[in-house]
Amino acid sequence: MAKIKFKEIFSPALKIFIICLVSAGLLAGTNFLTKERIKQNLQEEEIATRKIVFSSASAFGEFGQVQVEDVQVSYCTAFDGAGKKIGYIFTCGTKGYGGLVSVMTGIDINGNVLKTAILSMDDETPGLGQNAAKGEFLNQFNNKKGPFNWVKANGEGDDITGVTSATFTSQAVITSVNYSIEAYNVLGGNS
């Protein structure tokens, strides 16, 4: 029986440990150095998305929170060039198939959904659930008051045709938009 030398086992294990330690340190350093830039990029993306969902707004107020059922809905007020309130932008998320689906919805002063955009849905299935971010699905909400209902096919009015093979994701988006409508009503609608 061959004798196992301590050095043959300890040396490779020590090298692997040092490699892992250095790699973890480099990853932590990279995260530390880029954390603020990532946060800034997300804020810039959110501001750009506000202009997409409420293109007629010239300015936006600070974000607040409204409790709707068991969900916190963030909102900000949209203003025209004269500083007059013309509606709200709502942001909330609900559970889709793979995780949280975060949705931003613009609602004008009369309660009409202007436009809806997906902020994040990274855990949804590529080629299926992530198709909910496409205009074909999202445009079904435009210029309607809701609340909205999911249907499998041929949606009209407040019935929204879900994305094929992405029922949970479609329902998550519809639920988020409906929470935004409820938040609009909690804020007093057009008053």
Solvent accessible surface area in square Angstrom, and as a share of the most:
residue,aa,sasa,rsa
1,M,243,1.08
2,A,93,0.72
3,K,185,0.78
4,I,130,0.66
5,K,127,0.54
6,F,156,0.65
7,K,159,0.68
8,E,112,0.50
9,I,105,0.53
10,F,100,0.42
11,S,37,0.24
12,P,65,0.41
13,A,56,0.44
14,L,75,0.37
15,K,124,0.53
16,I,109,0.55
17,F,121,0.50
18,I,84,0.43
19,I,113,0.58
20,C,76,0.46
21,L,108,0.54
22,V,83,0.48
23,S,49,0.32
24,A,59,0.46
25,G,44,0.42
26,L,120,0.60
27,L,131,0.65
28,A,63,0.49
29,G,30,0.29
30,T,77,0.45
31,N,90,0.46
32,F,145,0.61
33,L,141,0.70
34,T,52,0.30
35,K,104,0.44
36,E,116,0.52
37,R,128,0.47
38,I,90,0.46
39,K,109,0.46
40,Q,82,0.36
41,N,66,0.34
42,L,111,0.55
43,Q,97,0.43
44,E,86,0.38
45,E,94,0.42
46,E,52,0.23
47,I,91,0.46
48,A,56,0.43
49,T,13,0.08
50,R,37,0.13
51,K,86,0.37
52,I,97,0.49
53,V,1,0.01
54,F,3,0.01
55,S,86,0.56
56,S,79,0.51
57,A,2,0.01
58,S,74,0.48
59,A,48,0.38
60,F,44,0.18
61,G,22,0.21
62,E,161,0.72
63,F,70,0.29
64,G,22,0.21
65,Q,111,0.49
66,V,11,0.07
67,Q,101,0.45
68,V,5,0.03
69,E,122,0.55
70,D,120,0.62
71,V,26,0.15
72,Q,104,0.46
73,V,0,0.00
74,S,25,0.16
75,Y,46,0.17
76,C,0,0.00
77,T,23,0.13
78,A,0,0.00
79,F,57,0.24
80,D,40,0.21
81,G,69,0.66
82,A,96,0.75
83,G,50,0.49
84,K,139,0.59
85,K,59,0.25
86,I,33,0.17
87,G,0,0.00
88,Y,11,0.04
89,I,0,0.00
90,F,0,0.00
91,T,22,0.13
92,C,7,0.04
93,G,19,0.18
94,T,17,0.10
95,K,149,0.63
96,G,5,0.05
97,Y,141,0.53
98,G,35,0.34
99,G,16,0.15
100,L,113,0.56
101,V,0,0.00
102,S,18,0.11
103,V,1,0.01
104,M,0,0.00
105,T,0,0.00
106,G,0,0.00
107,I,1,0.01
108,D,24,0.12
109,I,45,0.23
110,N,84,0.43
111,G,9,0.08
112,N,37,0.19
113,V,0,0.00
114,L,48,0.24
115,K,72,0.31
116,T,5,0.03
117,A,16,0.12
118,I,30,0.15
119,L,41,0.21
120,S,46,0.30
121,M,14,0.06
122,D,122,0.63
123,D,98,0.51
124,E,3,0.01
125,T,50,0.29
126,P,107,0.67
127,G,53,0.51
128,L,75,0.37
129,G,3,0.03
130,Q,64,0.29
131,N,43,0.22
132,A,0,0.00
133,A,49,0.38
134,K,119,0.51
135,G,36,0.35
136,E,159,0.71
137,F,7,0.03
138,L,14,0.07
139,N,77,0.40
140,Q,40,0.18
141,F,0,0.00
142,N,35,0.18
143,N,114,0.59
144,K,59,0.25
145,K,111,0.47
146,G,15,0.15
147,P,92,0.58
148,F,6,0.02
149,N,81,0.42
150,W,82,0.29
151,V,38,0.22
152,K,170,0.72
153,A,59,0.46
154,N,138,0.71
155,G,24,0.24
156,E,139,0.62
157,G,47,0.45
158,D,58,0.30
159,D,50,0.26
160,I,0,0.00
161,T,38,0.22
162,G,10,0.09
163,V,23,0.13
164,T,117,0.68
165,S,81,0.52
166,A,7,0.06
167,T,55,0.32
168,F,123,0.51
169,T,1,0.01
170,S,0,0.00
171,Q,69,0.31
172,A,3,0.03
173,V,0,0.00
174,I,7,0.04
175,T,48,0.28
176,S,0,0.00
177,V,0,0.00
178,N,26,0.14
179,Y,23,0.09
180,S,1,0.00
181,I,15,0.07
182,E,64,0.29
183,A,0,0.00
184,Y,17,0.06
185,N,93,0.48
186,V,97,0.56
187,L,48,0.24
188,G,37,0.35
189,G,9,0.09
190,N,93,0.48
191,S,102,0.66
